[in-house]
Amino acid sequence: MIHFDELPEFRKDFKRLVKKYKSLPEDLQEFRNVISTVPLGTSKHFSVIIRTEILYIIKARFFCRYLKGSSLRIIYAYFEDKKTIEFLELYYKGDKENEDYERIQKYLVSNK
């Protein structure tokens, strides 16, 4: 069984986006169901952007029913040994081209 956690920054991203896209809570639950079975993803919509000895940082397309597509991106860390997934960032592709690299670097430093 996989344990899920969220960074405070992720919660802030989520709160901001849920105002626009009402289906996000259900969409996130569906996403959790998928990655609890296959944490590294199953298709070209998932890519490991950083791999260390203790964790994987994965960027995935996040399907939102309200948007009728996958223009949201979600970044999460997967700790294979602890069976833990921690959500780091959620963003809309139209607002922001790429993930917050500084946030990821800070996260990596705090998880050495």
N, C-alpha and C positions, 0 to 999 in steps of 0.2 A: 504494500500500500504506500502510495506516495503522499508526502506531506507538502502542503502548499503554504507559501508565505508571500508577503508583498512589502516592498520598500515604501516608506512614507511618500516618496516622490511619485511612485506608481499610483498610490491611492489618490494623490492630487490630480494626476493625469486623468485617471478614471473618472473622478468626480466631475471634472471639467467636461469631458467628452460625453458622459451619460446625460447631461442636460440636452445635448443635441441629438444623441442617438439612443432612444429609449430602450432598445432591445439589448443593450450592452450587458446587463447583469446575466441574462439568460445565455447570451453569446459567450461570455467568459466561462460560464459553467460548462457549456458544450465543449469549449476549447480545453478546459481542465480534464474532461472525460477522455478526450482524444490523447492528450499528452501523458495522462496517467498510464495509458496502455503503451504508448510509444513516445517516450520522453524526447528523443532526438528528432522526432517527426517522421513522416512517411513519404514525403514527396518533395518536389522542387520548391515548394512553398516554405520550406524550412531550410535554414542554413546555419551551420556552426560558424560563428564569426571569431570566436576565441576558444582555445582549448588549453587548459593547464592540467597539472597533475591531479588536481582535486575537483575541477569543475569544467563544465561546458557553458559558454554563453551562446545562446541561440536566438536568431532573429527569424520571425515567422510572419507570414501574412495572416491577418486576423479577420475572419469573416464576420461581417455585421449584417444582420438581416435588414436593419433599418436602411443601411446604405446600399443594400442589394449588391454587394461585391466585397472585394478584399482590399480596399484602399487604406485600411488600418494596418499598422505594424505593431508587433509586440516583441519585446526583448525579455528573455528570462534566463536564469542561471539554473543549471541542473547539476546537482551533486549526486553522482552515481552511488558512492559508498553510503551516504546518509539517506538516500532515496528522498531527496528534497528538491522541490522546484521553487525558486523565488522569482517573482515577477519584478522586473526592474523599470520597464518603461512601456508606455502605450501612446502611440501618436498617429495622427491622420496624415497621410502622405501629401495631401494638398497644402497642409500648413507647414510641413517640415520635410525636407528631402531625406535626411538621414538621422540615425539614432544619435543620442547624446553621448558622444565618445568620452567626454569628461566624467559623466556619471558612471559609465562602465569602468573607466580607469580607477576612479575613487572606490568603486565596489570591489574591484580586483585587489587593490591595496589592503582594504579592510578584511579580505578573506584569504590572506596568505597563511 
